[in-house]
């Protein structure tokens, strides 16, 4: 059984790990979108600016 401190540490590490994966996916998706999909590109930029996927 994990102590409260260990649980919090592992939870934060896991959250950061998946946040980095999401950020990488956003970068690849943004690179693959065409100019005609500019609203999708702008939406991804707004998510990055808001800091939802920091890492």
GUTI-834137 format. One record per atom (N, C-alpha, C, CB): residue number from 1; residue in three letters; atom name; x, y, z. Coordinates in steps of 0.1 Angstrom, whole numbers. Each point is the difference from the previous one (the first is absolute). Glycine has a CB too. Layout:
! residues N
pt pos: NUM | code: Ala | site: CA | X: X | Y: Y | Z: Z;
...
END
This chain:
! residues 55
pt pos: 1 | code: Unk | site: N | X: 9 | Y: -12 | Z: 0;
pt pos: 1 | code: Unk | site: CA | X: -9 | Y: 12 | Z: 0;
pt pos: 1 | code: Unk | site: C | X: 9 | Y: 12 | Z: 0;
pt pos: 1 | code: Unk | site: CB | X: -19 | Y: -12 | Z: 12;
pt pos: 2 | code: Unk | site: N | X: 15 | Y: 22 | Z: -20;
pt pos: 2 | code: Unk | site: CA | X: 8 | Y: 12 | Z: -1;
pt pos: 2 | code: Unk | site: C | X: -4 | Y: 10 | Z: 11;
pt pos: 2 | code: Unk | site: CB | X: 2 | Y: -3 | Z: -25;
pt pos: 3 | code: Unk | site: N | X: 8 | Y: 10 | Z: 30;
pt pos: 3 | code: Unk | site: CA | X: -3 | Y: 11 | Z: 9;
pt pos: 3 | code: Unk | site: C | X: -6 | Y: 11 | Z: -8;
pt pos: 3 | code: Unk | site: CB | X: 18 | Y: -7 | Z: 17;
pt pos: 4 | code: Unk | site: N | X: -24 | Y: 17 | Z: -10;
pt pos: 4 | code: Unk | site: CA | X: -6 | Y: 11 | Z: -6;
pt pos: 4 | code: Unk | site: C | X: 10 | Y: 8 | Z: -9;
pt pos: 4 | code: Unk | site: CB | X: -17 | Y: 1 | Z: 19;
pt pos: 5 | code: Unk | site: N | X: 29 | Y: 1 | Z: -13;
pt pos: 5 | code: Unk | site: CA | X: 10 | Y: 7 | Z: -7;
pt pos: 5 | code: Unk | site: C | X: 5 | Y: -7 | Z: -13;
pt pos: 5 | code: Unk | site: CB | X: 7 | Y: 10 | Z: 22;
pt pos: 6 | code: Unk | site: N | X: -5 | Y: -23 | Z: -21;
pt pos: 6 | code: Unk | site: CA | X: 4 | Y: -8 | Z: -12;
pt pos: 6 | code: Unk | site: C | X: -11 | Y: 0 | Z: -10;
pt pos: 6 | code: Unk | site: CB | X: 14 | Y: -14 | Z: 14;
pt pos: 7 | code: Unk | site: N | X: -27 | Y: 13 | Z: -10;
pt pos: 7 | code: Unk | site: CA | X: -11 | Y: 0 | Z: -9;
pt pos: 7 | code: Unk | site: C | X: -1 | Y: 13 | Z: -8;
pt pos: 7 | code: Unk | site: CB | X: -12 | Y: -15 | Z: 15;
pt pos: 8 | code: Unk | site: N | X: 14 | Y: 26 | Z: -8;
pt pos: 8 | code: Unk | site: CA | X: 0 | Y: 13 | Z: -7;
pt pos: 8 | code: Unk | site: C | X: 11 | Y: 2 | Z: -9;
pt pos: 8 | code: Unk | site: CB | X: -11 | Y: 10 | Z: 20;
pt pos: 9 | code: Unk | site: N | X: 23 | Y: -15 | Z: -16;
pt pos: 9 | code: Unk | site: CA | X: 12 | Y: 1 | Z: -9;
pt pos: 9 | code: Unk | site: C | X: -2 | Y: -8 | Z: -13;
pt pos: 9 | code: Unk | site: CB | X: 14 | Y: 3 | Z: 20;
pt pos: 10 | code: Unk | site: N | X: -19 | Y: -15 | Z: -18;
pt pos: 10 | code: Unk | site: CA | X: -2 | Y: -9 | Z: -12;
pt pos: 10 | code: Unk | site: C | X: -11 | Y: 6 | Z: -9;
pt pos: 10 | code: Unk | site: CB | X: 8 | Y: -20 | Z: 13;
pt pos: 11 | code: Unk | site: N | X: -18 | Y: 25 | Z: -7;
pt pos: 11 | code: Unk | site: CA | X: -11 | Y: 6 | Z: -7;
pt pos: 11 | code: Unk | site: C | X: 4 | Y: 12 | Z: -9;
pt pos: 11 | code: Unk | site: CB | X: -16 | Y: -8 | Z: 18;
pt pos: 12 | code: Unk | site: N | X: 24 | Y: 16 | Z: -12;
pt pos: 12 | code: Unk | site: CA | X: 5 | Y: 12 | Z: -7;
pt pos: 12 | code: Unk | site: C | X: 10 | Y: -4 | Z: -11;
pt pos: 12 | code: Unk | site: CB | X: -2 | Y: 13 | Z: 20;
pt pos: 13 | code: Unk | site: N | X: 10 | Y: -23 | Z: -18;
pt pos: 13 | code: Unk | site: CA | X: 9 | Y: -5 | Z: -10;
pt pos: 13 | code: Unk | site: C | X: -8 | Y: -6 | Z: -12;
pt pos: 13 | code: Unk | site: CB | X: 18 | Y: -5 | Z: 18;
pt pos: 14 | code: Unk | site: N | X: -28 | Y: -2 | Z: -15;
pt pos: 14 | code: Unk | site: CA | X: -8 | Y: -6 | Z: -10;
pt pos: 14 | code: Unk | site: C | X: -8 | Y: 10 | Z: -8;
pt pos: 14 | code: Unk | site: CB | X: -2 | Y: -20 | Z: 14;
pt pos: 15 | code: Unk | site: N | X: -3 | Y: 30 | Z: -7;
pt pos: 15 | code: Unk | site: CA | X: -6 | Y: 12 | Z: -7;
pt pos: 15 | code: Unk | site: C | X: 9 | Y: 7 | Z: -9;
pt pos: 15 | code: Unk | site: CB | X: -15 | Y: 2 | Z: 19;
pt pos: 16 | code: Unk | site: N | X: 27 | Y: 1 | Z: -15;
pt pos: 16 | code: Unk | site: CA | X: 10 | Y: 6 | Z: -8;
pt pos: 16 | code: Unk | site: C | X: 4 | Y: -8 | Z: -12;
pt pos: 16 | code: Unk | site: CB | X: 9 | Y: 12 | Z: 20;
pt pos: 17 | code: Unk | site: N | X: -8 | Y: -25 | Z: -18;
pt pos: 17 | code: Unk | site: CA | X: 4 | Y: -9 | Z: -11;
pt pos: 17 | code: Unk | site: C | X: -11 | Y: 0 | Z: -11;
pt pos: 17 | code: Unk | site: CB | X: 12 | Y: -15 | Z: 16;
pt pos: 18 | code: Unk | site: N | X: -25 | Y: 14 | Z: -13;
pt pos: 18 | code: Unk | site: CA | X: -10 | Y: 0 | Z: -10;
pt pos: 18 | code: Unk | site: C | X: -2 | Y: 14 | Z: -6;
pt pos: 18 | code: Unk | site: CB | X: -11 | Y: -19 | Z: 12;
pt pos: 19 | code: Unk | site: N | X: 14 | Y: 30 | Z: -4;
pt pos: 19 | code: Unk | site: CA | X: 0 | Y: 13 | Z: -5;
pt pos: 19 | code: Unk | site: C | X: 10 | Y: 2 | Z: -11;
pt pos: 19 | code: Unk | site: CB | X: -8 | Y: 8 | Z: 22;
pt pos: 20 | code: Unk | site: N | X: 20 | Y: -13 | Z: -20;
pt pos: 20 | code: Unk | site: CA | X: 10 | Y: 1 | Z: -10;
pt pos: 20 | code: Unk | site: C | X: -4 | Y: -8 | Z: -13;
pt pos: 20 | code: Unk | site: CB | X: 18 | Y: 2 | Z: 18;
pt pos: 21 | code: Unk | site: N | X: -24 | Y: -14 | Z: -16;
pt pos: 21 | code: Unk | site: CA | X: -4 | Y: -7 | Z: -12;
pt pos: 21 | code: Unk | site: C | X: -11 | Y: 7 | Z: -8;
pt pos: 21 | code: Unk | site: CB | X: 5 | Y: -21 | Z: 13;
pt pos: 22 | code: Unk | site: N | X: -14 | Y: 27 | Z: -6;
pt pos: 22 | code: Unk | site: CA | X: -11 | Y: 8 | Z: -6;
pt pos: 22 | code: Unk | site: C | X: 6 | Y: 12 | Z: -8;
pt pos: 22 | code: Unk | site: CB | X: -16 | Y: -7 | Z: 18;
pt pos: 23 | code: Unk | site: N | X: 26 | Y: 14 | Z: -12;
pt pos: 23 | code: Unk | site: CA | X: 7 | Y: 11 | Z: -6;
pt pos: 23 | code: Unk | site: C | X: 7 | Y: -5 | Z: -13;
pt pos: 23 | code: Unk | site: CB | X: 3 | Y: 11 | Z: 22;
pt pos: 24 | code: Unk | site: N | X: 4 | Y: -22 | Z: -22;
pt pos: 24 | code: Unk | site: CA | X: 6 | Y: -5 | Z: -12;
pt pos: 24 | code: Unk | site: C | X: -10 | Y: -4 | Z: -10;
pt pos: 24 | code: Unk | site: CB | X: 18 | Y: -9 | Z: 14;
pt pos: 25 | code: Unk | site: N | X: -29 | Y: 3 | Z: -10;
pt pos: 25 | code: Unk | site: CA | X: -11 | Y: -3 | Z: -10;
pt pos: 25 | code: Unk | site: C | X: -5 | Y: 13 | Z: -7;
pt pos: 25 | code: Unk | site: CB | X: -6 | Y: -20 | Z: 14;
pt pos: 26 | code: Unk | site: N | X: 4 | Y: 31 | Z: -6;
pt pos: 26 | code: Unk | site: CA | X: -4 | Y: 12 | Z: -5;
pt pos: 26 | code: Unk | site: C | X: 9 | Y: 6 | Z: -10;
pt pos: 26 | code: Unk | site: CB | X: -12 | Y: 5 | Z: 21;
pt pos: 27 | code: Unk | site: N | X: 25 | Y: -6 | Z: -18;
pt pos: 27 | code: Unk | site: CA | X: 11 | Y: 5 | Z: -10;
pt pos: 27 | code: Unk | site: C | X: -1 | Y: -8 | Z: -13;
pt pos: 27 | code: Unk | site: CB | X: 15 | Y: 7 | Z: 19;
pt pos: 28 | code: Unk | site: N | X: -16 | Y: -20 | Z: -18;
pt pos: 28 | code: Unk | site: CA | X: -1 | Y: -8 | Z: -13;
pt pos: 28 | code: Unk | site: C | X: -13 | Y: 3 | Z: -7;
pt pos: 28 | code: Unk | site: CB | X: 15 | Y: -18 | Z: 10;
pt pos: 29 | code: Unk | site: N | X: -26 | Y: 19 | Z: -3;
pt pos: 29 | code: Unk | site: CA | X: -12 | Y: 3 | Z: -7;
pt pos: 29 | code: Unk | site: C | X: 0 | Y: 14 | Z: -6;
pt pos: 29 | code: Unk | site: CB | X: -12 | Y: -15 | Z: 16;
pt pos: 30 | code: Unk | site: N | X: 17 | Y: 24 | Z: -10;
pt pos: 30 | code: Unk | site: CA | X: 1 | Y: 14 | Z: -5;
pt pos: 30 | code: Unk | site: C | X: 9 | Y: 0 | Z: -13;
pt pos: 30 | code: Unk | site: CB | X: -3 | Y: 10 | Z: 24;
pt pos: 31 | code: Unk | site: N | X: 14 | Y: -17 | Z: -23;
pt pos: 31 | code: Unk | site: CA | X: 9 | Y: -1 | Z: -12;
pt pos: 31 | code: Unk | site: C | X: -7 | Y: -6 | Z: -12;
pt pos: 31 | code: Unk | site: CB | X: 20 | Y: -1 | Z: 16;
pt pos: 32 | code: Unk | site: N | X: -29 | Y: -9 | Z: -13;
pt pos: 32 | code: Unk | site: CA | X: -6 | Y: -7 | Z: -11;
pt pos: 32 | code: Unk | site: C | X: -13 | Y: 7 | Z: -6;
pt pos: 32 | code: Unk | site: CB | X: 9 | Y: -20 | Z: 10;
pt pos: 33 | code: Unk | site: N | X: -14 | Y: 30 | Z: -3;
pt pos: 33 | code: Unk | site: CA | X: -12 | Y: 7 | Z: -5;
pt pos: 33 | code: Unk | site: C | X: 3 | Y: 9 | Z: -12;
pt pos: 33 | code: Unk | site: CB | X: -10 | Y: -2 | Z: 23;
pt pos: 34 | code: Unk | site: N | X: 1 | Y: 2 | Z: -32;
pt pos: 34 | code: Unk | site: CA | X: 1 | Y: 9 | Z: -11;
pt pos: 34 | code: Unk | site: C | X: -4 | Y: 14 | Z: 3;
pt pos: 34 | code: Unk | site: CB | X: -3 | Y: -19 | Z: -15;
pt pos: 35 | code: Unk | site: N | X: 6 | Y: 29 | Z: 7;
pt pos: 35 | code: Unk | site: CA | X: -4 | Y: 14 | Z: 3;
pt pos: 35 | code: Unk | site: C | X: -15 | Y: 1 | Z: -1;
pt pos: 35 | code: Unk | site: CB | X: 21 | Y: 8 | Z: -10;
pt pos: 36 | code: Unk | site: N | X: -28 | Y: -16 | Z: 3;
pt pos: 36 | code: Unk | site: CA | X: -15 | Y: 1 | Z: -1;
pt pos: 36 | code: Unk | site: C | X: -6 | Y: -4 | Z: 14;
pt pos: 36 | code: Unk | site: CB | X: 1 | Y: -5 | Z: -25;
pt pos: 37 | code: Unk | site: N | X: 7 | Y: -2 | Z: 33;
pt pos: 37 | code: Unk | site: CA | X: -5 | Y: -4 | Z: 14;
pt pos: 37 | code: Unk | site: C | X: 5 | Y: 11 | Z: 10;
pt pos: 37 | code: Unk | site: CB | X: 0 | Y: -25 | Z: -7;
pt pos: 38 | code: Unk | site: N | X: 1 | Y: 37 | Z: 3;
pt pos: 38 | code: Unk | site: CA | X: 6 | Y: 10 | Z: 9;
pt pos: 38 | code: Unk | site: C | X: -7 | Y: 2 | Z: 13;
pt pos: 38 | code: Unk | site: CB | X: 7 | Y: 12 | Z: -20;
pt pos: 39 | code: Unk | site: N | X: -20 | Y: -15 | Z: 20;
pt pos: 39 | code: Unk | site: CA | X: -7 | Y: 1 | Z: 13;
pt pos: 39 | code: Unk | site: C | X: 5 | Y: -10 | Z: 10;
pt pos: 39 | code: Unk | site: CB | X: -21 | Y: 9 | Z: -12;
pt pos: 40 | code: Unk | site: N | X: 24 | Y: -21 | Z: 7;
pt pos: 40 | code: Unk | site: CA | X: 5 | Y: -11 | Z: 9;
pt pos: 40 | code: Unk | site: C | X: 14 | Y: 4 | Z: 5;
pt pos: 40 | code: Unk | site: CB | X: -13 | Y: -17 | Z: -13;
pt pos: 41 | code: Unk | site: N | X: 21 | Y: 23 | Z: 4;
pt pos: 41 | code: Unk | site: CA | X: 14 | Y: 4 | Z: 4;
pt pos: 41 | code: Unk | site: C | X: -1 | Y: 11 | Z: 11;
pt pos: 41 | code: Unk | site: CB | X: 9 | Y: -6 | Z: -23;
pt pos: 42 | code: Unk | site: N | X: -18 | Y: 16 | Z: 21;
pt pos: 42 | code: Unk | site: CA | X: -2 | Y: 10 | Z: 9;
pt pos: 42 | code: Unk | site: C | X: -5 | Y: -5 | Z: 14;
pt pos: 42 | code: Unk | site: CB | X: -4 | Y: 16 | Z: -19;
pt pos: 43 | code: Unk | site: N | X: -5 | Y: -26 | Z: 18;
pt pos: 43 | code: Unk | site: CA | X: -5 | Y: -6 | Z: 12;
pt pos: 43 | code: Unk | site: C | X: 11 | Y: -7 | Z: 8;
pt pos: 43 | code: Unk | site: CB | X: -22 | Y: -3 | Z: -11;
pt pos: 44 | code: Unk | site: N | X: 31 | Y: -3 | Z: 4;
pt pos: 44 | code: Unk | site: CA | X: 12 | Y: -7 | Z: 7;
pt pos: 44 | code: Unk | site: C | X: 9 | Y: 11 | Z: 6;
pt pos: 44 | code: Unk | site: CB | X: -2 | Y: -19 | Z: -16;
pt pos: 45 | code: Unk | site: N | X: 4 | Y: 30 | Z: 9;
pt pos: 45 | code: Unk | site: CA | X: 8 | Y: 11 | Z: 5;
pt pos: 45 | code: Unk | site: C | X: -6 | Y: 5 | Z: 13;
pt pos: 45 | code: Unk | site: CB | X: 8 | Y: 6 | Z: -24;
pt pos: 46 | code: Unk | site: N | X: -21 | Y: -4 | Z: 24;
pt pos: 46 | code: Unk | site: CA | X: -6 | Y: 6 | Z: 12;
pt pos: 46 | code: Unk | site: C | X: 1 | Y: -10 | Z: 12;
pt pos: 46 | code: Unk | site: CB | X: -16 | Y: 12 | Z: -15;
pt pos: 47 | code: Unk | site: N | X: 16 | Y: -25 | Z: 13;
pt pos: 47 | code: Unk | site: CA | X: 2 | Y: -9 | Z: 11;
pt pos: 47 | code: Unk | site: C | X: 14 | Y: 1 | Z: 5;
pt pos: 47 | code: Unk | site: CB | X: -17 | Y: -16 | Z: -10;
pt pos: 48 | code: Unk | site: N | X: 27 | Y: 18 | Z: 1;
pt pos: 48 | code: Unk | site: CA | X: 14 | Y: 1 | Z: 5;
pt pos: 48 | code: Unk | site: C | X: 2 | Y: 13 | Z: 7;
pt pos: 48 | code: Unk | site: CB | X: 7 | Y: -13 | Z: -19;
pt pos: 49 | code: Unk | site: N | X: -14 | Y: 24 | Z: 15;
pt pos: 49 | code: Unk | site: CA | X: 2 | Y: 13 | Z: 6;
pt pos: 49 | code: Unk | site: C | X: -6 | Y: -1 | Z: 14;
pt pos: 49 | code: Unk | site: CB | X: -1 | Y: 12 | Z: -22;
pt pos: 50 | code: Unk | site: N | X: -11 | Y: -18 | Z: 23;
pt pos: 50 | code: Unk | site: CA | X: -7 | Y: -1 | Z: 13;
pt pos: 50 | code: Unk | site: C | X: 8 | Y: -9 | Z: 10;
pt pos: 50 | code: Unk | site: CB | X: -22 | Y: 3 | Z: -11;
pt pos: 51 | code: Unk | site: N | X: 32 | Y: -11 | Z: 6;
pt pos: 51 | code: Unk | site: CA | X: 8 | Y: -8 | Z: 8;
pt pos: 51 | code: Unk | site: C | X: -6 | Y: -13 | Z: 5;
pt pos: 51 | code: Unk | site: CB | X: 10 | Y: 21 | Z: 7;
pt pos: 52 | code: Unk | site: N | X: -20 | Y: -25 | Z: -14;
pt pos: 52 | code: Unk | site: CA | X: -7 | Y: -13 | Z: 3;
pt pos: 52 | code: Unk | site: C | X: 10 | Y: -12 | Z: -1;
pt pos: 52 | code: Unk | site: CB | X: -22 | Y: 10 | Z: -7;
pt pos: 53 | code: Unk | site: N | X: 30 | Y: -9 | Z: -2;
pt pos: 53 | code: Unk | site: CA | X: 10 | Y: -11 | Z: -2;
pt pos: 53 | code: Unk | site: C | X: 14 | Y: 4 | Z: 2;
pt pos: 53 | code: Unk | site: CB | X: -16 | Y: -11 | Z: -16;
pt pos: 54 | code: Unk | site: N | X: 19 | Y: 16 | Z: 28;
pt pos: 54 | code: Unk | site: CA | X: 14 | Y: 4 | Z: 3;
pt pos: 54 | code: Unk | site: C | X: 8 | Y: -13 | Z: 2;
pt pos: 54 | code: Unk | site: CB | X: -8 | Y: 22 | Z: 10;
pt pos: 55 | code: Unk | site: N | X: 21 | Y: -20 | Z: -12;
pt pos: 55 | code: Unk | site: CA | X: 8 | Y: -12 | Z: 2;
pt pos: 55 | code: Unk | site: C | X: 14 | Y: 3 | Z: -4;
pt pos: 55 | code: Unk | site: CB | X: -19 | Y: -15 | Z: -3;
END
